[in-house]
Amino acid sequence: SPPSPPSPDASSPALSKRSFQTYVGAALNACKADLLNTDDVFNVTVAALDDFDDLRALYPSFDFTTLADQLQCDVGEANSFLSASGRSYPTLGVRSVGALASVWTHRSGGSGGDNKATASSSE
């Protein structure tokens, strides 16, 4: 018979059994279990927002409303968590659809904002 998985050590942090809607929710859970630090949560949040912008730009006729709501919910939770960490992080959020044009303008060499901010880990 196959070996049994190891029993969790009582001193190791446990991951919540909560299901995740987004990578941001998974990163928050991992941070709360001391598997990631706050810079990691920030960077995952930025990457998730950037990926979502790319997806919406590639499929402009698809209705991303439900996905945007799920992502914004977890991003809001991440903003609160990061704010309470005592470190300074910018507030992040899902862009309105009209702001997507600025992503493509910026990437093609024009001016326009994007979510390309990252935090360097000092922990």
Backbone bond lengths (Angstrom), bond angles and torsions (degrees), N, CA, C in turn:
res aa  C-N    CA-C-N  psi(-1)  N-CA   C-N-CA  omega(-1)  CA-C   N-CA-C  phi
1 S - - - 1.459 - - 1.531 108.91 -
2 P 1.355 118.45 149.79 1.464 120.55 -179.07 1.517 110.77 -68.14
3 P 1.326 116.40 151.74 1.474 118.89 179.09 1.520 111.28 -66.13
4 S 1.302 115.07 150.13 1.464 120.84 177.50 1.518 109.52 -76.00
5 P 1.333 117.33 148.36 1.466 118.53 175.88 1.519 109.53 -65.99
6 P 1.322 117.21 151.17 1.465 119.34 -179.53 1.518 111.09 -63.27
7 S 1.302 116.13 147.19 1.466 121.29 175.56 1.518 108.47 -71.83
8 P 1.334 117.33 141.03 1.463 118.30 178.10 1.518 110.38 -64.03
9 D 1.296 115.84 138.32 1.451 122.75 176.69 1.527 107.56 -72.15
10 A 1.302 117.20 132.72 1.467 121.37 -178.00 1.527 111.36 -60.85
11 S 1.337 118.19 -25.60 1.462 120.17 -178.48 1.529 112.72 -87.41
12 S 1.342 118.28 -11.39 1.464 119.47 -179.95 1.523 109.84 -86.51
13 P 1.341 116.09 142.37 1.462 118.71 -179.59 1.527 110.53 -67.18
14 A 1.294 116.13 142.33 1.468 120.75 -179.09 1.521 109.91 -100.13
15 L 1.298 115.74 142.51 1.459 119.92 174.13 1.516 109.08 -76.56
16 S 1.305 115.52 142.96 1.453 120.88 176.50 1.520 109.39 -64.90
17 K 1.315 117.29 150.69 1.454 121.45 177.85 1.528 111.39 -85.90
18 R 1.316 116.72 5.23 1.459 122.65 178.52 1.530 110.11 -61.21
19 S 1.315 116.50 137.10 1.463 118.95 175.73 1.523 108.30 -80.94
20 F 1.328 116.61 154.72 1.447 121.05 -175.28 1.513 110.37 -110.39
21 Q 1.306 115.49 137.34 1.457 121.49 174.35 1.535 109.57 -85.73
22 T 1.350 116.58 -31.45 1.463 121.61 -173.84 1.523 110.20 -141.53
23 Y 1.339 114.80 169.07 1.467 120.34 174.40 1.522 110.67 -63.47
24 V 1.317 117.13 -28.99 1.459 120.85 -179.95 1.531 109.82 -64.29
25 G 1.330 116.86 -44.27 1.465 120.23 177.32 1.520 111.50 -62.81
26 A 1.320 117.03 -39.59 1.470 120.79 177.92 1.526 110.65 -65.09
27 A 1.329 117.44 -40.61 1.467 121.23 179.19 1.530 111.26 -65.35
28 L 1.335 116.32 -40.56 1.474 119.82 177.00 1.521 110.72 -60.17
29 N 1.314 115.72 -45.36 1.458 120.26 -179.77 1.524 110.58 -62.52
30 A 1.317 117.34 -42.66 1.465 121.55 179.34 1.526 111.01 -65.44
31 C 1.325 117.29 -36.04 1.462 120.42 178.21 1.526 110.68 -67.47
32 K 1.321 116.20 -41.82 1.467 120.57 179.10 1.529 111.16 -65.10
33 A 1.342 116.74 -21.58 1.469 121.67 177.26 1.532 110.80 -97.01
34 D 1.334 116.33 14.32 1.469 122.92 179.16 1.528 113.65 60.36
35 L 1.328 117.10 30.30 1.461 121.19 176.21 1.528 111.65 -98.23
36 L 1.319 117.38 -21.63 1.454 124.32 175.18 1.516 107.99 -131.89
37 N 1.337 116.43 160.04 1.465 119.47 174.86 1.533 109.32 -104.28
38 T 1.312 117.40 177.85 1.461 120.36 -175.79 1.524 112.14 -66.09
39 D 1.333 117.96 -33.52 1.465 119.54 175.81 1.528 110.48 -62.15
40 D 1.327 116.57 -38.33 1.466 120.47 177.57 1.523 110.76 -62.66
41 V 1.329 117.13 -42.91 1.469 120.98 178.80 1.522 109.58 -61.85
42 F 1.321 116.87 -44.51 1.459 120.52 178.75 1.534 110.28 -60.23
43 N 1.316 116.92 -47.78 1.469 120.67 -177.69 1.528 112.24 -65.26
44 V 1.335 117.95 -38.21 1.469 120.66 176.13 1.527 109.67 -64.95
45 T 1.321 117.13 -39.52 1.460 121.43 179.65 1.530 110.57 -63.70
46 V 1.313 116.83 -45.71 1.470 120.75 178.02 1.526 109.98 -61.15
47 A 1.334 117.02 -44.99 1.475 121.02 -179.59 1.525 111.11 -63.15
48 A 1.329 117.50 -40.97 1.466 120.68 179.72 1.527 110.65 -64.41
49 L 1.320 117.08 -41.86 1.463 120.58 178.21 1.528 110.82 -65.63
50 D 1.310 116.63 -41.74 1.457 120.85 178.99 1.530 111.01 -64.13
51 D 1.327 116.60 -44.41 1.469 120.78 178.11 1.532 110.92 -62.53
52 F 1.330 116.32 -38.90 1.461 120.08 179.41 1.533 110.55 -65.46
53 D 1.338 116.68 -41.20 1.467 119.88 175.93 1.529 110.58 -59.29
54 D 1.329 116.25 -44.97 1.473 120.61 178.96 1.523 110.95 -59.94
55 L 1.321 116.61 -45.09 1.463 121.56 -178.40 1.531 111.05 -61.78
56 R 1.321 115.92 -44.76 1.472 119.47 179.63 1.523 111.55 -66.24
57 A 1.334 116.85 -35.85 1.467 119.47 179.17 1.530 111.24 -70.26
58 L 1.326 116.97 -34.06 1.460 120.52 179.60 1.524 112.98 -74.64
59 Y 1.328 116.91 -28.54 1.471 122.00 -177.83 1.531 109.75 -127.14
60 P 1.326 117.42 67.04 1.471 120.38 -173.64 1.523 114.91 -63.94
61 S 1.327 118.58 -21.63 1.467 119.33 -178.28 1.536 112.59 -87.67
62 F 1.328 118.20 -8.74 1.461 121.29 -179.72 1.528 109.66 -79.38
63 D 1.322 116.86 142.81 1.462 121.42 177.82 1.534 109.26 -88.27
64 F 1.307 115.80 105.86 1.465 122.03 -177.58 1.526 112.68 -96.05
65 T 1.310 118.31 17.07 1.463 121.41 -174.49 1.525 112.82 -56.87
66 T 1.322 117.61 -49.07 1.468 120.53 -178.76 1.518 111.19 -63.40
67 L 1.316 116.75 -43.97 1.467 120.25 178.91 1.525 111.21 -64.65
68 A 1.332 116.43 -40.07 1.468 120.20 178.09 1.524 110.47 -62.04
69 D 1.326 117.19 -41.39 1.468 121.08 178.68 1.530 111.41 -64.30
70 Q 1.334 117.08 -42.49 1.466 120.75 178.61 1.526 110.70 -63.38
71 L 1.328 115.66 -45.97 1.464 119.58 -179.71 1.516 110.38 -64.48
72 Q 1.334 117.76 -44.54 1.463 120.22 -179.20 1.526 111.56 -62.65
73 C 1.315 117.43 -35.87 1.470 120.71 177.51 1.533 110.31 -60.55
74 D 1.340 116.53 -48.57 1.465 119.58 -179.85 1.526 111.87 -70.72
75 V 1.328 117.74 -34.42 1.465 120.53 177.02 1.533 109.66 -65.84
76 G 1.320 117.26 -39.08 1.466 120.29 176.03 1.523 111.50 -61.42
77 E 1.323 115.95 -41.61 1.464 120.10 176.91 1.534 110.58 -64.91
78 A 1.331 116.30 -39.88 1.468 120.24 177.86 1.528 110.51 -64.40
79 N 1.327 117.63 -42.80 1.463 120.66 177.89 1.525 111.04 -58.03
80 S 1.323 117.16 -45.32 1.475 121.02 179.25 1.519 110.93 -63.44
81 F 1.333 115.80 -44.63 1.466 121.11 -179.35 1.530 110.61 -63.04
82 L 1.326 116.71 -45.01 1.468 120.37 -179.06 1.519 111.11 -67.69
83 S 1.319 116.88 -37.99 1.463 121.08 178.14 1.527 111.04 -62.28
84 A 1.319 116.14 -38.69 1.476 121.07 -179.20 1.526 112.43 -76.84
85 S 1.330 117.56 -8.45 1.474 120.47 -176.36 1.517 113.16 -74.83
86 G 1.333 116.60 -15.41 1.451 119.14 -178.95 1.525 113.21 89.85
87 R 1.309 117.47 -5.89 1.463 122.40 176.47 1.523 108.07 -101.28
88 S 1.303 116.50 159.64 1.467 121.13 -177.40 1.530 110.46 -95.40
89 Y 1.324 115.78 117.23 1.465 122.79 176.72 1.523 108.16 -129.98
90 P 1.336 117.84 143.16 1.471 118.80 174.61 1.524 110.58 -69.44
91 T 1.312 115.93 151.09 1.454 121.04 176.03 1.523 108.55 -76.42
92 L 1.327 116.28 130.79 1.459 122.45 -177.67 1.513 110.54 -111.75
93 G 1.327 116.59 159.88 1.457 120.76 177.51 1.509 111.27 -167.81
94 V 1.308 115.11 164.32 1.460 122.40 177.27 1.522 107.24 -71.79
95 R 1.318 116.39 131.26 1.463 120.90 179.25 1.522 110.93 -74.34
96 S 1.320 114.50 153.22 1.462 118.40 171.47 1.521 107.65 -69.86
97 V 1.307 117.12 157.11 1.456 121.13 -177.55 1.523 111.17 -59.49
98 G 1.319 118.86 -36.54 1.458 121.96 -179.89 1.518 113.36 -62.18
99 A 1.329 117.25 -25.22 1.465 120.72 -179.26 1.518 112.50 -77.77
100 L 1.334 118.24 -9.73 1.460 120.05 -177.85 1.518 112.56 -64.54
101 A 1.311 118.21 -30.20 1.461 120.57 179.51 1.522 110.31 -58.79
102 S 1.329 117.50 -33.92 1.462 120.13 -179.32 1.521 111.85 -67.57
103 V 1.330 117.46 -28.75 1.461 120.66 177.97 1.520 109.63 -64.29
104 W 1.339 116.51 -46.87 1.464 119.93 -178.29 1.517 110.73 -70.64
105 T 1.325 118.91 -35.33 1.461 121.26 176.77 1.519 109.72 -62.61
106 H 1.313 116.69 -45.22 1.466 121.61 -179.52 1.524 110.93 -63.24
107 R 1.318 117.33 -44.95 1.460 120.86 -177.20 1.521 112.14 -68.86
108 S 1.327 117.61 -23.30 1.460 119.56 179.56 1.528 111.39 -92.90
109 G 1.313 117.80 7.52 1.456 121.52 174.98 1.512 114.46 104.59
110 G 1.330 117.50 -3.46 1.456 120.42 178.31 1.511 110.87 -85.48
111 S 1.310 115.54 -171.98 1.461 118.45 176.67 1.512 109.29 -93.17
112 G 1.276 116.34 152.23 1.458 121.82 -179.37 1.507 108.40 156.28
113 G 1.329 117.45 152.42 1.455 120.88 -176.86 1.503 112.22 -86.84
114 D 1.301 116.06 162.21 1.459 121.43 171.86 1.513 109.51 -152.77
115 N 1.304 116.03 177.72 1.466 121.63 -178.96 1.515 111.63 -95.18
116 K 1.314 119.46 24.82 1.460 122.17 -174.01 1.521 112.19 -79.84
117 A 1.285 118.12 46.52 1.460 121.65 174.45 1.513 108.29 -101.37
118 T 1.316 116.53 141.81 1.455 119.34 175.15 1.519 108.43 -135.70
119 A 1.299 115.76 154.33 1.457 120.94 176.04 1.506 107.33 -106.98
120 S 1.314 115.82 139.77 1.459 118.52 175.88 1.518 108.10 -94.26
121 S 1.301 115.09 135.81 1.453 120.53 -175.71 1.515 110.70 -73.14
122 S 1.316 114.71 130.65 1.471 118.94 175.24 1.518 109.88 -122.25
123 E 1.319 115.65 11.63 1.470 119.23 -179.25 1.493 110.12 -94.90
